[in-house]
Amino acid sequence: MPAGPVGSVWASGTWSDLAWEELTWADAVALLFVLDLNTRLLVYLRSLYGVTGGDLTTLTQRYLRSQTGEMNARFKKLITDATNAMT
């Protein structure tokens, strides 16, 4: 069922259908985190190296230098490792 204008929904008290179906806001936030590769990599690398600061470029270079093999394969491994760490 389509959502009504904010004012009418607010007045009727039917918050679950304000603009999205129930639980969609939480799903959208989770999806944005999953899709934001930079954030995913930064969180993973900071955890891996036990630091609270550090920029993505420096931490990524550190990780890539610690790996062996072709550079594209190293970066793909980083993405895979960061993704797997989220689950």
N, C-alpha and C positions, 0 to 999 in steps of 0.2 A: 504494500500500500504506500503510495507516495506521501512524503511528509508535507505538512501544511506550513504556512508562514510561521516564523518563530513566535510571534505574538500570540497567535491562536493556539499553538501547541503549549506555550507557557501557561496561558490562561486555563486551558483544559487540564493541565497537569500530566499530559501524556509524554513525558520526557523520552521514553524509549524510541519514539518515532520522530524526534526533533528534526533530524536531517539525515540520519543514517539508521539502518536497522540495528537492533540490539547487538552489542559487542563489536560493532564495526570500528568504532573509534580505537579500541584497544588493538584490534587486528591491524589497523592502518599504522599505528605507531610502531608495532612490532615489525611490520613489513618495511617501513622506512628504515629502521635500524638494519635490517637484513640487507636491504638494497644499497645502503650507504657503505660502499667498499672502503672508503678512506677511514671512516669511524671503526669499521670492523677490524681493519688491519692495525690501526693505532691501539685499540683496546687489547688486541692479541699481543702485539709486540711489547707494549708496556708491561703486560702480565708476564710474558716470557722472560723479559730481562729484569723484572722486579723494580721497575722505576715508575714514578708517578708523573714525571714530566718527560720531555723529549719530543722532538718533532718527528713527523712521519717519515720524512726523507732520510734523516740520520739513522733512525731505527731500521728502516727498510734496507738501507745500504749495509748496516751491520749484519742483518739477517742474511742478505744475499751473499755477502763475503764469507759467511760461515758455511755456506752450502757448496756442493761441488756439482759439476755438470754445466750444461748450456744455460745461459742467463734466462731465457724465456722459461725453461723448465724450472729453474730456481724460483722465479716469480710466481709461476703457476702453483708450485708447492706451498709458497707463502699464503696464497689465496685459499688453497685447500685446507691448510693447517688452521688458518684463522676462522674459516667457516665451520670446520669440525669442532673447534673449541667452543663455538656458540651453542652446540647441542649437548 
